[in-house]
Amino acid sequence: MDASQPIFRQLALRIEQGIVDGTYPEETQVPSTTEFSAFLRINPATANKGINLLVDAGILYKKRGIGMFVAHGARQQLLSSRREAFTQQYIHPLLAEAARLEITPEDLSGMIRRTAAESAPIPDLTSTAPPTL
């Protein structure tokens, strides 16, 4: 766990990442509040608060008497919101700095392509079954 964010938010982010990377596919059950709290050694109320963040966002839903499940469309919803955040956090500042350096969008695109070609390939996280909690 990381001290820079509340624990309940960190749990929500961990579950979100599990949905994005395929650990928790849509319409499958996620671990219970009790399982999360025992595994992470956190208060069950804290775990419940993190899970409820995702319920409120429509990422998880409750099947009465059974548990929490990943909602249909949750992965796409998360990808969409993360792409928007990526644009705000990285692309806008990148374009602003490129403009200050008089780098055109076309030149910037070429720089990105060359750098990507020179970099080690990014592993495909969906091709292997990641461990579950």
Secondary structure, DSSP 8 states (H G I E B T S, - for coil): --TTS-HHHHHHHHHHHHHHHTSS-TTSB---HHHHHHHHT--HHHHHHHHHHHHHTTSEEEETTTEEEE-TTHHHHHHHHHHHHHIIIIIHHHHHHHHHTT--HHHHHHHHHHHHHHS-----TTSS-----
